[in-house]
Amino acid sequence: MALPSLSRSLQREVVAVALMVGIAVSARSSLADHYVVPTGSMLPTVQLKDHVLVDKLAYGLRLPLADSYAVHFAAPALGDVVVLRSPTDGTVLLKRVVAVPGDLIAVDGGKLTIDGKKVPVVERGGDTMEQLGAGDHPLSLALGGGPDFGPTQLPKDRFLVMGDNRGNSLDGRSFGLVERDAILGRVEGVIVRHGAPTWVALSP
């Protein structure tokens, strides 16, 4: 007589575990996630092996494991640091949005010109800073500027993304413009650096 009770108990445990797994998967797909940075393409802003926190609700609501957003919110903005799926092989990349739909963008020597105006690059405290979007950010031209691009006017729902380490970044200059739905979320900040908890904000 005890076996049916044991079976029901086991069933409840299996259901509970399945629910927890489902919630975890849904949260990582739709709400927030973290990534470990595998390359130096975003130096000096983001360092190799940094752990970054990603807001996956920044640009819309994506159903778990879906390839596109069910609902769109605000579009990615100029200067946002984002994670996205590579158009070539689907791997997750970390890059900066340097041009948005409608922009006429050109890249020469790693420096940007948008709608005919050069994006200011200034020296500050020994650092090279690019004044893009809502805030300034560090820029590295130590390895050169990388490939030139454009001028190209971005069509609807297409974005150009690049690394801050312009001479060592495989980015939109090579694999092309990215669709809005390929952008998985906005990087809010660095939460682990050199193996230690920290907080370095990346969003203004």
N, C-alpha and C positions, 0 to 999 in steps of 0.2 A: 504493500500500500504506500510505501515511502517513495517508490520510484517515480510516480507521476508528479509528486511535489518537487522532487529533485529536478526533474525535467523542466518543470515550469520555472524554477529558480534559475536554472542554466539558461533558459530562453530569455529571461529578463536581463541577465548579465550580458548575453550576446547582443540584445537590443540596445542596452545602455552603452556598450562599447561602440557599436555601430553608429549610434547617435553622436557620441563624442568625436569619433573620426569624421563623421559627416560635417559637424560644426567646425572642426579644425580646418578641413579642406575648404569649406565655404568661406570661412574667414580669410584664409590665405588667398583665395581666388578673388574675393569681392571686397574685402575691407582693408586689410593691412598685411604687410609681409616684410621680411628683411632679406637682404642679399649680401653675399660676401664678394667683394670686388676682385676680379681675377687678373686685371691688367693695370698698367699705369697710364691708360689713355686719358684719364681725367686729372692727372697731376697738374698743378699742386693742390687742386681743390679737394680731390678724393684720392687717398693713397692706396697702394696695393694691399689687399687683404683687410681693408676697412670693412666693417659691417654697417650697412645703411638701412634706415627705416623708410619704407615706401608706403605712401598713402594711396591705396587703390580705389578710393572713393573720390579722389580729387577731380577726375574728369568724367565720371559717370558710374553707373551701376552695371557691373558685369556678372552674369550668372555663372555659378561654379563651372569651371572647365570650358566655358564658352569662348569662341574666337572673337566675339564682338560685344560691344556694350548693348545692354537692353535699354538703357536710358542714358542720354548724354547730359552732363552738367557743363560747367565752364570748359572751354577749350584750353589745351596746353598754351601757355603764354611764353612770349619771348624771354629767354633767360632761364626758364625752368630746367632743372636737372631731372631727368626722367629715366625710367627703365622701359625697354621696348623689345619686341621680338625682331630679330634680324630678318630683313626681307629675303636674305639668301639661304639661311639654314635654320631659322627659327630659334637660335640661341638668344638668351636674354642679355641685352647690352645696357650699359649705363652711359648716357650722353647728355649734352645740353641742347635745348631747342634754340637754334640761332636764326631761324626764319619761319614765319607762319604764313598761312594761306593769304595770297594777295601781295606778299612782299616780292620786290625785285631784288634778288640777292646775288652778290658777287663775292668771291673769296680770292684774295691775292696776297701771297706770302703769309697766309694764316690770319690775315686781318679782314674784317667784314665791311662791306658797303651795302647798305639797305636803302632802296629807293633813291639811289644817287648820293646818299650821305654816308661818309665814313663813320663807322662806330668808333668812338674815342678809345684809344689805348694810352694809358698814362703810367708813369713811374711814381710809386708811392712807397716810401719807407724801404726801398730796395726791392720792392715787388712790382711786377708788371700787372696792371689791372685793366680789364675790359669793362667799359661802361655800357652794359647791355640789359635792356628790360628794366625791371624795378630796382635792381641793385648792381653794384660792381662785383666782379669776381676775379680771382687770380687767373692769369693766363701764362702758359709756358711756350716760348718760341725758341727754347734752348737747342732743340733738334731741328730747327727750321720751321717753316709754316705748313709743310705738307702740300698735297696737290691743290692747285687752284680750281675754282669752280665758277660756272656761270659767265656772264650774268644770265639768270633764269628767273622768270616770274612763277611763283608757286601757285598751282591751281587749288581749287576747293578741296579741303580736307587733306592737304599734303603739307608735310613739315620737313625742314632740313635740320638734322641733328649732327653735332660735331663734338669731339673731345676737346677739353681745355688744353691738353698737351698736343698742340696742333701738328707737330712734326712726327708724332708717334701715335696716331689714332686712325684706326680703320673705321670710317664713319660714312655719313651720307654723301660725301664727295666721291666715295668709291661704290657704295651699294645703292645710291639714289635716294630719292625722297621717300618718306614713310607715311603710311596712312594713319589717320587718327586712331582707328581701332587697334593698331599695332602697338600703340603706346599704353603700357600697362598701369602706369601710375607715376606720381610725382615723388621724388626723393626729398624727404623732410630734413634729414640730417644723418650724421655719422653717430652710431651708438657704441661702437667698439673700435678702438685704434691701438695697435701694438699689443693686442690681447687684453686691454684694460677698458672697462666701461667709461664712456665719455659722452659728451653731447656737443656736436659741432653743427649748428644750423646751416642748412643749404637753401632753404626757402625764405624769401623776405617776409 
